[in-house]
Amino acid sequence: MALPGMLQMKKRLIKAIFEDNVVMNWTTMQKCTLILFLACGIHITWIVWKVYIFLKPELWPLINRSLLKVSLGIDILGFCLLALLIYPTLYYREHKWFEAVIPWLSVGLFTVTLCAGSYSIGTLSPATMVGYVSIVGVGLILFQRHFIYVVMIPASIMLLGSTYLSMKHIIPYAPLFNFGHLGIDAFTHPFWVASMIFFSAPIFLTCLLLFEILLTQWRNREEYIQRLSQIDPLTNILNRRSINRCLQELHLQHLDPKSGYAIILLDLDHFKQINDHYGHHIGDEVLIEVANCLSNHLRRQDYIGRFGGEEFILLLPHTPLEQAKIIAERCRLAIQKLNILVDHQNEIRISASFGIATSQYNCDPKEILNQADQALYAVKAMGRNQVQCFFDLPPRLS
């Protein structure tokens, strides 16, 4: 029993990370917290690498030891500053002063330390390129564009300027490494390759995870918006536009008269009196209850939609006339049995009128819909709370 419980907990955790906790909807301070944690992780990577070098005397000839000591101190200082900035992003996120200053300070300090680290290992090194592209990509998704451009444009100029000065031999390229000992094939030397992988892999994997989370949440939000555009916001069933699309698809699928479909239009009787007497909020509750009732009494392949104010529509694929009558009568009785309480005392009794038409004698969906509407109109003229088929109407009514 423990294993299924752990799996269920794992699923809930994944759902909370990837679906419910939408990173794009975070506040700017929350995003700064994320960036600061990422920056601290990068500094830890640098510190671990440099401490490892100090513990391996055989590697000392391959690096600039004096610069390594200085850069290690800078990394520790940078890590401490970035870690300290996490505190106000967590506990002072409601203060306007911090909200205005901390984002610029966080991203600016992060960018400066990245530029310094990039210069020390080579402005055109694989680790620098991976870090630059990954951080800029994540930044542009999380923050407003102008915020990232203001910081990254000077950083790009600095990296390009350092590259140009290195080409002119004014400043050394990748001063942290001793290219005299690495040899002419320095960029294929195992130490150089391993160092580049060590620097770039954590950044790449972390940013890849962030991109995966963001893209998953983006897709979920797009699916949610698409779903909202298809349903009626009150009753949570298909809206009129979606029903019209379903009707067209149904028409294309069932051009064969032997495989027809039925349309049922139903209208709640005297619904205006409910709104006038009890208020529109009670009227909305009635519509929700009726929609739920109809959904519970239809087949899995049937469609239900709200066609107007108090008018609903049912689309029944592969349904002959007699079966459509049975389904409509079942729904009519279910609605009639609904008990809706008002103020936990008064009880509202409702009923509905049903009009049916099928594609048996007509292949035009608009005409079939019009026939169902005529049948519904006839029911209202005959006393309401009934089921009527268009083909059963007397000639003068049809």
KEBA-785428 format. One record per residue (C-alpha): chain; residue number from 1; x, y, z; residue in three letters. Coordinates in steps of 0.02 Angstrom, whole numbers, plus 50000, padded with zeros to 5 digits. Last residue first. Example, Ala and Ser with C-alpha at 12.3 -4.5 7.8 and 13.67 -1.06 7.14 Angstrom:
+---+-----+-------+-------+-------+-----+
| c |   k |     u |     v |     w |   r |
+---+-----+-------+-------+-------+-----+
| A |   2 | 50684 | 49947 | 50357 | Ser |
| A |   1 | 50615 | 49775 | 50390 | Ala |
+---+-----+-------+-------+-------+-----+
This chain:
+---+-----+-------+-------+-------+-----+
| c |   k |     u |     v |     w |   r |
+---+-----+-------+-------+-------+-----+
| A | 398 | 47726 | 51107 | 48003 | Ser |
| A | 397 | 47580 | 51185 | 48095 | Leu |
| A | 396 | 47450 | 51177 | 47953 | Arg |
| A | 395 | 47511 | 51003 | 47905 | Pro |
| A | 394 | 47478 | 50932 | 48079 | Pro |
| A | 393 | 47637 | 50902 | 48177 | Leu |
| A | 392 | 47703 | 50725 | 48194 | Asp |
| A | 391 | 47852 | 50756 | 48078 | Phe |
| A | 390 | 47910 | 50903 | 48185 | Phe |
| A | 389 | 47918 | 50796 | 48341 | Cys |
| A | 388 | 47837 | 50853 | 48504 | Gln |
| A | 387 | 47883 | 50823 | 48686 | Val |
| A | 386 | 47777 | 50909 | 48817 | Gln |
| A | 385 | 47792 | 51032 | 48962 | Asn |
| A | 384 | 47704 | 51171 | 48863 | Arg |
| A | 383 | 47516 | 51199 | 48834 | Gly |
| A | 382 | 47486 | 51169 | 48648 | Met |
| A | 381 | 47556 | 51335 | 48586 | Ala |
| A | 380 | 47718 | 51303 | 48681 | Lys |
| A | 379 | 47729 | 51131 | 48603 | Val |
| A | 378 | 47702 | 51205 | 48429 | Ala |
| A | 377 | 47848 | 51325 | 48455 | Tyr |
| A | 376 | 47959 | 51178 | 48502 | Leu |
| A | 375 | 47908 | 51085 | 48343 | Ala |
| A | 374 | 47946 | 51241 | 48240 | Gln |
| A | 373 | 48117 | 51254 | 48323 | Asp |
| A | 372 | 48153 | 51071 | 48284 | Ala |
| A | 371 | 48106 | 51106 | 48102 | Gln |
| A | 370 | 48223 | 51257 | 48097 | Asn |
| A | 369 | 48366 | 51150 | 48162 | Leu |
| A | 368 | 48331 | 51021 | 48027 | Ile |
| A | 367 | 48330 | 51161 | 47898 | Glu |
| A | 366 | 48497 | 51227 | 47960 | Lys |
| A | 365 | 48569 | 51050 | 47958 | Pro |
| A | 364 | 48520 | 51022 | 47774 | Asp |
| A | 363 | 48509 | 50834 | 47743 | Cys |
| A | 362 | 48320 | 50818 | 47759 | Asn |
| A | 361 | 48205 | 50669 | 47770 | Tyr |
| A | 360 | 48291 | 50565 | 47904 | Gln |
| A | 359 | 48396 | 50707 | 47971 | Ser |
| A | 358 | 48290 | 50718 | 48127 | Thr |
| A | 357 | 48182 | 50847 | 48213 | Ala |
| A | 356 | 48125 | 50860 | 48394 | Ile |
| A | 355 | 48047 | 51000 | 48499 | Gly |
| A | 354 | 48043 | 50991 | 48688 | Phe |
| A | 353 | 47956 | 51100 | 48818 | Ser |
| A | 352 | 48027 | 51114 | 48993 | Ala |
| A | 351 | 47968 | 51108 | 49173 | Ser |
| A | 350 | 48013 | 51189 | 49337 | Ile |
| A | 349 | 47961 | 51176 | 49518 | Arg |
| A | 348 | 48043 | 51297 | 49637 | Ile |
| A | 347 | 48043 | 51258 | 49823 | Glu |
| A | 346 | 48036 | 51388 | 49960 | Asn |
| A | 345 | 48125 | 51345 | 50122 | Gln |
| A | 344 | 48314 | 51331 | 50113 | His |
| A | 343 | 48322 | 51514 | 50056 | Asp |
| A | 342 | 48264 | 51453 | 49884 | Val |
| A | 341 | 48268 | 51266 | 49856 | Leu |
| A | 340 | 48274 | 51188 | 49684 | Ile |
| A | 339 | 48184 | 51022 | 49667 | Asn |
| A | 338 | 48205 | 50938 | 49498 | Leu |
| A | 337 | 48071 | 50808 | 49458 | Lys |
| A | 336 | 48007 | 50902 | 49304 | Gln |
| A | 335 | 48184 | 50911 | 49237 | Ile |
| A | 334 | 48201 | 50721 | 49249 | Ala |
| A | 333 | 48031 | 50695 | 49167 | Leu |
| A | 332 | 48079 | 50805 | 49019 | Arg |
| A | 331 | 48249 | 50720 | 49002 | Cys |
| A | 330 | 48170 | 50547 | 48991 | Arg |
| A | 329 | 48042 | 50613 | 48868 | Glu |
| A | 328 | 48180 | 50683 | 48757 | Ala |
| A | 327 | 48278 | 50521 | 48763 | Ile |
| A | 326 | 48124 | 50417 | 48718 | Ile |
| A | 325 | 48076 | 50536 | 48577 | Lys |
| A | 324 | 48254 | 50527 | 48507 | Ala |
| A | 323 | 48241 | 50337 | 48508 | Gln |
| A | 322 | 48084 | 50345 | 48404 | Glu |
| A | 321 | 48160 | 50467 | 48280 | Leu |
| A | 320 | 48317 | 50372 | 48242 | Pro |
| A | 319 | 48482 | 50413 | 48330 | Thr |
| A | 318 | 48655 | 50386 | 48257 | His |
| A | 317 | 48714 | 50552 | 48332 | Pro |
| A | 316 | 48602 | 50646 | 48456 | Leu |
| A | 315 | 48626 | 50834 | 48464 | Leu |
| A | 314 | 48539 | 50915 | 48612 | Leu |
| A | 313 | 48499 | 51101 | 48621 | Ile |
| A | 312 | 48457 | 51213 | 48768 | Phe |
| A | 311 | 48352 | 51370 | 48781 | Glu |
| A | 310 | 48344 | 51477 | 48939 | Glu |
| A | 309 | 48447 | 51622 | 48872 | Gly |
| A | 308 | 48499 | 51546 | 48707 | Gly |
| A | 307 | 48571 | 51388 | 48632 | Phe |
| A | 306 | 48656 | 51314 | 48783 | Arg |
| A | 305 | 48736 | 51153 | 48729 | Gly |
| A | 304 | 48726 | 50964 | 48746 | Ile |
| A | 303 | 48809 | 50837 | 48633 | Tyr |
| A | 302 | 48776 | 50649 | 48633 | Asp |
| A | 301 | 48910 | 50515 | 48619 | Gln |
| A | 300 | 48913 | 50476 | 48806 | Arg |
| A | 299 | 48725 | 50456 | 48817 | Arg |
| A | 298 | 48613 | 50585 | 48897 | Leu |
| A | 297 | 48525 | 50585 | 49065 | His |
| A | 296 | 48666 | 50652 | 49174 | Asn |
| A | 295 | 48707 | 50793 | 49053 | Ser |
| A | 294 | 48523 | 50846 | 49052 | Leu |
| A | 293 | 48519 | 50858 | 49242 | Cys |
| A | 292 | 48682 | 50954 | 49249 | Asn |
| A | 291 | 48618 | 51081 | 49121 | Ala |
| A | 290 | 48452 | 51094 | 49215 | Val |
| A | 289 | 48541 | 51126 | 49380 | Glu |
| A | 288 | 48652 | 51261 | 49303 | Ile |
| A | 287 | 48502 | 51347 | 49221 | Leu |
| A | 286 | 48407 | 51344 | 49387 | Val |
| A | 285 | 48557 | 51419 | 49478 | Glu |
| A | 284 | 48564 | 51559 | 49350 | Asp |
| A | 283 | 48379 | 51595 | 49379 | Gly |
| A | 282 | 48413 | 51600 | 49566 | Ile |
| A | 281 | 48548 | 51731 | 49535 | His |
| A | 280 | 48430 | 51822 | 49416 | His |
| A | 279 | 48305 | 51860 | 49553 | Gly |
| A | 278 | 48167 | 51762 | 49639 | Tyr |
| A | 277 | 48008 | 51835 | 49565 | His |
| A | 276 | 48066 | 51917 | 49404 | Asp |
| A | 275 | 48198 | 51786 | 49363 | Asn |
| A | 274 | 48079 | 51642 | 49400 | Ile |
| A | 273 | 47940 | 51727 | 49302 | Gln |
| A | 272 | 48055 | 51743 | 49152 | Lys |
| A | 271 | 48079 | 51554 | 49153 | Phe |
| A | 270 | 47897 | 51523 | 49114 | His |
| A | 269 | 47936 | 51352 | 49037 | Asp |
| A | 268 | 48117 | 51308 | 49007 | Leu |
| A | 267 | 48151 | 51285 | 48821 | Asp |
| A | 266 | 48207 | 51128 | 48735 | Leu |
| A | 265 | 48277 | 51098 | 48561 | Leu |
| A | 264 | 48313 | 50919 | 48512 | Ile |
| A | 263 | 48410 | 50877 | 48355 | Ile |
| A | 262 | 48421 | 50700 | 48289 | Ala |
| A | 261 | 48552 | 50607 | 48187 | Tyr |
| A | 260 | 48551 | 50495 | 48036 | Gly |
| A | 259 | 48645 | 50340 | 47983 | Ser |
| A | 258 | 48524 | 50266 | 47857 | Lys |
| A | 257 | 48511 | 50436 | 47771 | Pro |
| A | 256 | 48699 | 50429 | 47731 | Asp |
| A | 255 | 48764 | 50607 | 47747 | Leu |
| A | 254 | 48804 | 50566 | 47927 | His |
| A | 253 | 48984 | 50619 | 47956 | Gln |
| A | 252 | 48970 | 50784 | 47863 | Leu |
| A | 251 | 48810 | 50830 | 47956 | His |
| A | 250 | 48886 | 50786 | 48124 | Leu |
| A | 249 | 49034 | 50897 | 48086 | Glu |
| A | 248 | 48916 | 51040 | 48041 | Gln |
| A | 247 | 48815 | 51011 | 48199 | Leu |
| A | 246 | 48972 | 51007 | 48305 | Cys |
| A | 245 | 49024 | 51176 | 48234 | Arg |
| A | 244 | 48852 | 51248 | 48269 | Asn |
| A | 243 | 48859 | 51178 | 48445 | Ile |
| A | 242 | 49029 | 51258 | 48473 | Ser |
| A | 241 | 48962 | 51429 | 48419 | Arg |
| A | 240 | 48808 | 51409 | 48528 | Arg |
| A | 239 | 48904 | 51369 | 48687 | Asn |
| A | 238 | 48946 | 51193 | 48745 | Leu |
| A | 237 | 48915 | 51153 | 48929 | Ile |
| A | 236 | 48991 | 51233 | 49084 | Asn |
| A | 235 | 48823 | 51307 | 49137 | Thr |
| A | 234 | 48880 | 51484 | 49171 | Leu |
| A | 233 | 49037 | 51503 | 49064 | Pro |
| A | 232 | 48957 | 51423 | 48909 | Asp |
| A | 231 | 49091 | 51317 | 48830 | Ile |
| A | 230 | 49200 | 51326 | 48675 | Gln |
| A | 229 | 49301 | 51484 | 48706 | Ser |
| A | 228 | 49338 | 51424 | 48882 | Leu |
| A | 227 | 49409 | 51262 | 48810 | Arg |
| A | 226 | 49527 | 51360 | 48699 | Gln |
| A | 225 | 49582 | 51463 | 48848 | Ile |
| A | 224 | 49614 | 51304 | 48948 | Tyr |
| A | 223 | 49709 | 51223 | 48805 | Glu |
| A | 222 | 49815 | 51380 | 48788 | Glu |
| A | 221 | 49846 | 51380 | 48976 | Arg |
| A | 220 | 49898 | 51198 | 48974 | Asn |
| A | 219 | 50015 | 51230 | 48827 | Arg |
| A | 218 | 50096 | 51377 | 48918 | Trp |
| A | 217 | 50112 | 51275 | 49078 | Gln |
| A | 216 | 50202 | 51138 | 48983 | Thr |
| A | 215 | 50310 | 51267 | 48894 | Leu |
| A | 214 | 50358 | 51351 | 49058 | Leu |
| A | 213 | 50398 | 51188 | 49147 | Ile |
| A | 212 | 50500 | 51123 | 49000 | Glu |
| A | 211 | 50591 | 51289 | 48983 | Phe |
| A | 210 | 50632 | 51286 | 49168 | Leu |
| A | 209 | 50698 | 51108 | 49154 | Leu |
| A | 208 | 50803 | 51156 | 49003 | Leu |
| A | 207 | 50867 | 51307 | 49100 | Cys |
| A | 206 | 50925 | 51193 | 49241 | Thr |
| A | 205 | 51000 | 51065 | 49121 | Leu |
| A | 204 | 51095 | 51196 | 49021 | Phe |
| A | 203 | 51158 | 51290 | 49172 | Ile |
| A | 202 | 51215 | 51130 | 49260 | Pro |
| A | 201 | 51298 | 51063 | 49100 | Ala |
| A | 200 | 51391 | 51223 | 49052 | Ser |
| A | 199 | 51525 | 51238 | 49184 | Phe |
| A | 198 | 51564 | 51052 | 49204 | Phe |
| A | 197 | 51559 | 51023 | 49016 | Ile |
| A | 196 | 51679 | 51169 | 48987 | Met |
| A | 195 | 51795 | 51105 | 49123 | Ser |
| A | 194 | 51797 | 50929 | 49050 | Ala |
| A | 193 | 51840 | 50997 | 48878 | Val |
| A | 192 | 51980 | 51108 | 48944 | Trp |
| A | 191 | 52054 | 50968 | 49051 | Phe |
| A | 190 | 52040 | 50841 | 48910 | Pro |
| A | 189 | 52135 | 50957 | 48789 | His |
| A | 188 | 52034 | 50987 | 48631 | Thr |
| A | 187 | 52031 | 51176 | 48650 | Phe |
| A | 186 | 52215 | 51178 | 48699 | Ala |
| A | 185 | 52276 | 51092 | 48542 | Asp |
| A | 184 | 52425 | 51208 | 48530 | Ile |
| A | 183 | 52476 | 51166 | 48707 | Gly |
| A | 182 | 52382 | 51162 | 48873 | Leu |
| A | 181 | 52544 | 51212 | 48960 | His |
| A | 180 | 52563 | 51379 | 48871 | Gly |
| A | 179 | 52374 | 51398 | 48870 | Phe |
| A | 178 | 52372 | 51428 | 49057 | Asn |
| A | 177 | 52187 | 51446 | 49096 | Phe |
| A | 176 | 52106 | 51579 | 49204 | Leu |
| A | 175 | 52157 | 51713 | 49079 | Pro |
| A | 174 | 52026 | 51653 | 48953 | Ala |
| A | 173 | 52094 | 51769 | 48816 | Tyr |
| A | 172 | 52229 | 51890 | 48874 | Pro |
| A | 171 | 52208 | 52078 | 48851 | Ile |
| A | 170 | 52282 | 52188 | 48714 | Ile |
| A | 169 | 52318 | 52038 | 48603 | His |
| A | 168 | 52215 | 52114 | 48462 | Lys |
| A | 167 | 52102 | 51961 | 48462 | Met |
| A | 166 | 52088 | 51976 | 48651 | Ser |
| A | 165 | 52033 | 52158 | 48633 | Leu |
| A | 164 | 51899 | 52103 | 48509 | Tyr |
| A | 163 | 51836 | 51965 | 48623 | Thr |
| A | 162 | 51831 | 52082 | 48772 | Ser |
| A | 161 | 51732 | 52208 | 48670 | Gly |
| A | 160 | 51609 | 52074 | 48615 | Leu |
| A | 159 | 51585 | 52018 | 48795 | Leu |
| A | 158 | 51566 | 52197 | 48859 | Met |
| A | 157 | 51446 | 52243 | 48719 | Ile |
| A | 156 | 51341 | 52090 | 48759 | Ser |
| A | 155 | 51336 | 52137 | 48944 | Ala |
| A | 154 | 51286 | 52316 | 48899 | Pro |
| A | 153 | 51142 | 52244 | 48793 | Ile |
| A | 152 | 51095 | 52115 | 48924 | Met |
| A | 151 | 51041 | 52232 | 49064 | Val |
| A | 150 | 50930 | 52356 | 48970 | Val |
| A | 149 | 50874 | 52215 | 48855 | Tyr |
| A | 148 | 50812 | 52109 | 49001 | Ile |
| A | 147 | 50699 | 52243 | 49075 | Phe |
| A | 146 | 50643 | 52301 | 48903 | His |
| A | 145 | 50582 | 52125 | 48867 | Arg |
| A | 144 | 50470 | 52105 | 49019 | Gln |
| A | 143 | 50524 | 51963 | 49131 | Phe |
| A | 142 | 50501 | 51774 | 49137 | Leu |
| A | 141 | 50508 | 51728 | 48953 | Ile |
| A | 140 | 50645 | 51852 | 48906 | Leu |
| A | 139 | 50746 | 51800 | 49059 | Gly |
| A | 138 | 50736 | 51615 | 49017 | Val |
| A | 137 | 50803 | 51647 | 48843 | Gly |
| A | 136 | 50937 | 51769 | 48903 | Val |
| A | 135 | 50996 | 51644 | 49033 | Ile |
| A | 134 | 51003 | 51498 | 48912 | Ser |
| A | 133 | 51088 | 51594 | 48770 | Val |
| A | 132 | 51221 | 51671 | 48881 | Tyr |
| A | 131 | 51254 | 51513 | 48984 | Gly |
| A | 130 | 51272 | 51402 | 48832 | Val |
| A | 129 | 51385 | 51529 | 48745 | Met |
| A | 128 | 51493 | 51555 | 48899 | Thr |
| A | 127 | 51512 | 51368 | 48930 | Ala |
| A | 126 | 51556 | 51337 | 48747 | Pro |
| A | 125 | 51698 | 51466 | 48756 | Ser |
| A | 124 | 51685 | 51626 | 48656 | Leu |
| A | 123 | 51708 | 51746 | 48802 | Thr |
| A | 122 | 51840 | 51633 | 48878 | Gly |
| A | 121 | 51853 | 51557 | 49053 | Ile |
| A | 120 | 51895 | 51721 | 49145 | Ser |
| A | 119 | 51789 | 51827 | 49029 | Tyr |
| A | 118 | 51634 | 51721 | 49057 | Ser |
| A | 117 | 51657 | 51727 | 49246 | Gly |
| A | 116 | 51667 | 51916 | 49246 | Ala |
| A | 115 | 51517 | 51928 | 49128 | Cys |
| A | 114 | 51417 | 51808 | 49235 | Leu |
| A | 113 | 51459 | 51906 | 49393 | Thr |
| A | 112 | 51402 | 52068 | 49310 | Val |
| A | 111 | 51241 | 51987 | 49246 | Thr |
| A | 110 | 51192 | 51919 | 49416 | Phe |
| A | 109 | 51226 | 52087 | 49496 | Leu |
| A | 108 | 51116 | 52173 | 49368 | Gly |
| A | 107 | 50977 | 52043 | 49377 | Val |
| A | 106 | 50967 | 52055 | 49566 | Ser |
| A | 105 | 50992 | 52244 | 49579 | Leu |
| A | 104 | 50865 | 52281 | 49443 | Trp |
| A | 103 | 50737 | 52164 | 49521 | Pro |
| A | 102 | 50776 | 52225 | 49699 | Ile |
| A | 101 | 50749 | 52411 | 49667 | Val |
| A | 100 | 50565 | 52437 | 49624 | Ala |
| A |  99 | 50491 | 52295 | 49728 | Glu |
| A |  98 | 50608 | 52341 | 49871 | Phe |
| A |  97 | 50541 | 52519 | 49873 | Trp |
| A |  96 | 50361 | 52461 | 49849 | Lys |
| A |  95 | 50365 | 52347 | 50001 | His |
| A |  94 | 50253 | 52195 | 49975 | Glu |
| A |  93 | 50397 | 52080 | 49925 | Arg |
| A |  92 | 50487 | 52115 | 50089 | Tyr |
| A |  91 | 50499 | 51937 | 50160 | Tyr |
| A |  90 | 50543 | 51827 | 50012 | Leu |
| A |  89 | 50626 | 51949 | 49892 | Thr |
| A |  88 | 50706 | 52034 | 50043 | Pro |
| A |  87 | 50793 | 51871 | 50094 | Tyr |
| A |  86 | 50850 | 51816 | 49920 | Ile |
| A |  85 | 50964 | 51968 | 49910 | Leu |
| A |  84 | 51075 | 51893 | 50045 | Leu |
| A |  83 | 51105 | 51739 | 49938 | Ala |
| A |  82 | 51158 | 51850 | 49792 | Leu |
| A |  81 | 51280 | 51946 | 49902 | Leu |
| A |  80 | 51350 | 51786 | 49979 | Cys |
| A |  79 | 51373 | 51701 | 49811 | Phe |
| A |  78 | 51460 | 51855 | 49741 | Gly |
| A |  77 | 51580 | 51859 | 49888 | Leu |
| A |  76 | 51619 | 51674 | 49868 | Ile |
| A |  75 | 51642 | 51696 | 49681 | Asp |
| A |  74 | 51754 | 51849 | 49706 | Ile |
| A |  73 | 51862 | 51751 | 49828 | Gly |
| A |  72 | 51876 | 51609 | 49704 | Leu |
| A |  71 | 51919 | 51735 | 49567 | Ser |
| A |  70 | 52064 | 51802 | 49668 | Val |
| A |  69 | 52134 | 51630 | 49708 | Lys |
| A |  68 | 52114 | 51572 | 49528 | Leu |
| A |  67 | 52200 | 51730 | 49466 | Leu |
| A |  66 | 52355 | 51685 | 49565 | Ser |
| A |  65 | 52345 | 51503 | 49512 | Arg |
| A |  64 | 52334 | 51535 | 49324 | Asn |
| A |  63 | 52285 | 51362 | 49264 | Ile |
| A |  62 | 52361 | 51211 | 49178 | Leu |
| A |  61 | 52518 | 51204 | 49288 | Pro |
| A |  60 | 52405 | 51181 | 49442 | Trp |
| A |  59 | 52321 | 51023 | 49378 | Leu |
| A |  58 | 52445 | 50901 | 49456 | Glu |
| A |  57 | 52420 | 50992 | 49622 | Pro |
| A |  56 | 52238 | 50931 | 49632 | Lys |
| A |  55 | 52155 | 51002 | 49790 | Leu |
| A |  54 | 52168 | 51180 | 49726 | Phe |
| A |  53 | 52084 | 51126 | 49563 | Ile |
| A |  52 | 51941 | 51047 | 49660 | Tyr |
| A |  51 | 51916 | 51209 | 49756 | Val |
| A |  50 | 51904 | 51299 | 49589 | Lys |
| A |  49 | 51774 | 51181 | 49518 | Trp |
| A |  48 | 51669 | 51181 | 49677 | Val |
| A |  47 | 51672 | 51372 | 49683 | Ile |
| A |  46 | 51618 | 51387 | 49501 | Trp |
| A |  45 | 51473 | 51266 | 49524 | Thr |
| A |  44 | 51423 | 51355 | 49685 | Ile |
| A |  43 | 51422 | 51518 | 49588 | His |
| A |  42 | 51304 | 51442 | 49459 | Ile |
| A |  41 | 51187 | 51380 | 49597 | Gly |
| A |  40 | 51185 | 51551 | 49677 | Cys |
| A |  39 | 51134 | 51625 | 49509 | Ala |
| A |  38 | 50991 | 51500 | 49491 | Leu |
| A |  37 | 50931 | 51540 | 49666 | Phe |
| A |  36 | 50939 | 51724 | 49623 | Leu |
| A |  35 | 50841 | 51698 | 49464 | Ile |
| A |  34 | 50703 | 51606 | 49557 | Leu |
| A |  33 | 50693 | 51740 | 49691 | Thr |
| A |  32 | 50687 | 51873 | 49556 | Cys |
| A |  31 | 50539 | 51780 | 49480 | Lys |
| A |  30 | 50450 | 51790 | 49648 | Gln |
| A |  29 | 50488 | 51975 | 49657 | Met |
| A |  28 | 50418 | 52005 | 49482 | Thr |
| A |  27 | 50256 | 51919 | 49531 | Thr |
| A |  26 | 50222 | 51744 | 49470 | Trp |
| A |  25 | 50096 | 51716 | 49330 | Asn |
| A |  24 | 50228 | 51650 | 49209 | Met |
| A |  23 | 50281 | 51522 | 49341 | Val |
| A |  22 | 50109 | 51438 | 49343 | Val |
| A |  21 | 50102 | 51335 | 49502 | Asn |
| A |  20 | 49956 | 51223 | 49453 | Asp |
| A |  19 | 50025 | 51135 | 49300 | Glu |
| A |  18 | 50209 | 51086 | 49304 | Phe |
| A |  17 | 50255 | 51102 | 49487 | Ile |
| A |  16 | 50089 | 51058 | 49569 | Ala |
| A |  15 | 50057 | 50920 | 49442 | Lys |
| A |  14 | 50228 | 50846 | 49474 | Ile |
| A |  13 | 50198 | 50850 | 49662 | Leu |
| A |  12 | 50025 | 50772 | 49644 | Arg |
| A |  11 | 50096 | 50634 | 49535 | Lys |
| A |  10 | 50235 | 50600 | 49662 | Lys |
| A |   9 | 50107 | 50590 | 49803 | Met |
| A |   8 | 50006 | 50464 | 49703 | Gln |
| A |   7 | 50163 | 50362 | 49670 | Leu |
| A |   6 | 50207 | 50366 | 49855 | Met |
| A |   5 | 50033 | 50308 | 49902 | Gly |
| A |   4 | 50038 | 50170 | 49771 | Pro |
| A |   3 | 50205 | 50111 | 49847 | Leu |
| A |   2 | 50147 | 50116 | 50028 | Ala |
| A |   1 | 50000 | 50000 | 50000 | Met |
+---+-----+-------+-------+-------+-----+
